[in-house]
Amino acid sequence: MNTKKVDMLKGSLWDKIVLFALPIAASSILQQLFNSADVAVVGRFAGTQAVAAVGSNSNVISLIINLFLGISVGSNVIIGNLLGQGNKKNIQDAVHTSIAVALLSGTALVFIGFFIARPILTLMGTPDDVIDYAAVYLRIYFAGMPFFMLYNFGAAVLRTKGDTKRPLYCLFISGVVNVILNLILVVVFKMDVAGVGIATVVSQAISGIMVLYFLMTEESELKVDLKKLSINGTYLIRMIKIGVPAGLQGIVFNLSNVIIQSAINGFGSSAMAGSAAELNFEYFSFYVVGAFNQTTVTFTSVNFGAGNIERCKKIWRYCMISSVAITGVMVFFFVVFRHFFISLYTVDPVAIQYGVLRMLCVEAFDCLINTYEIGASTLRAMGHSLLPTVETILCVCVFRVMWIYTVFAHFKNIFEPLKAFGILMLVYPASWVLAGSTVLTTYYIIRKKEFRKILSE
């Protein structure tokens, strides 16, 4: 196997896993820091309504794009399996199918985002003083979807061979451009949320084009030739089989979060702004989990394809321990210095109160996310994508909706707003405990079955 950066099949694992995961985590955190600049700039120079408009759109954006991002997970698993098997002949078809799907899905999302922006914001109960800002931002944001998809699918291809640094370089450069354009368009030209949206699209274009350039100049079997872009039906079906369940999980996951966001909207623009400000820190710790998820998928798919059973077990264990440790450190600092961190994004004292409360109720328990995320990622790398999806949907998404319409509905008219908001936020850690215990049990059962099958062959 040609692994220019990392030999996943042989040698030590601890160092390779950490060195592989950290650039992915850095990429995502860096991207979120630059996205946070959107919130910070409009919060300081455009007001609470603008902060609410930009921040409250995150769940809507995730809801719409998750199906396609799930398919990128499928492409990661397929290319990883082919690398593990040493099947170089078919890798080219899988790579070109992945990039073609990225461009087609990104183009489709441009039109989807434009036409459903305002209707979905209306369904969410977005306040009248926020909805116009939010609709403008959402439509502009989705204009950059072809580049966004190209980056994510392209980065997934590069990571199958252990290259996590070049995607990081892409995000760093595009992120710097994003921040500079934010300041110019919002502060100088007073374009508020429209300026933030335009800056985001330009930065997405830069990262997407850079990743494509790296793939086109690649010297391995992962090289992309634009003339060869086509969709191989066999690999597309496999990508869909693995990726769509993951994408549907993300869709339903974010649908439940949209319902939660609708409940948050009922507390007014200050609660929306405070929640949006705190959400940035949840993203930071979640992206560490996401980095070890991608590490789990990549390392496990390669070693599972090669039949390395013991190595697959170690990959799950090492990824879980490393992710819990790193997210635990981040959570500690965010919670201890919560007032300082929330005040970076808003100067509204009421918004700060809501943000601090969300930090205590949600961010403080973020380590629990590892229990179901890494277990589910390992199952997907072994070809079992549907079952962890169903379990996560039931234990997280359905549970959260039930909580809103039972527990929260009961207490929201009894408690004063801040306490009622706290009851709403407790739905997150409660759902993580339920999902974690369920998915981990399933992981151990399926792992035993799959490894027994490999030993018998």
Secondary structure, DSSP 4 states (H G I P E B T S, - for coil): ---SS--SSSS-SHHHHHHHHHHHHHHHHHHHHHHHHHHHHHHHHT-HHHHHHHHTTHHHHHHHHHHHHHHHHHHHHHHHHHHHHT-HHHHHHHHHHHHHHHHHHHHHHHHHHHHHHHHHHHHTT--HHHHHHHHHHHHHHHTTHHHHHHHHHHHHHHHTTT--HHHHHHHHHHHHHHHHHHIIIIIIT--HHHHHHHHHHHHHHHHHHHHHHHHHT--STT---GGG----HHHHHHHHHHHHHHHHHHHHHHHHHHHHHHHHHTT-HHHHHHHHHHHHHHHHHHHHHHHHHHHHHHHHHHHHHTT-HHHHHHHHHHHHHHHHHHHHHHHHHHHHTHHHHHHTT---HHHHHHHHHHHHHTGGGGGGHHHHHHHHHHHHHTT--HHHHHHHIIIIIIHHHHHIIIIIHHHTTTS-HHHHHHHHHTHHHHHHHHHHHHHHHHHHHHHHHHHHHHHH-
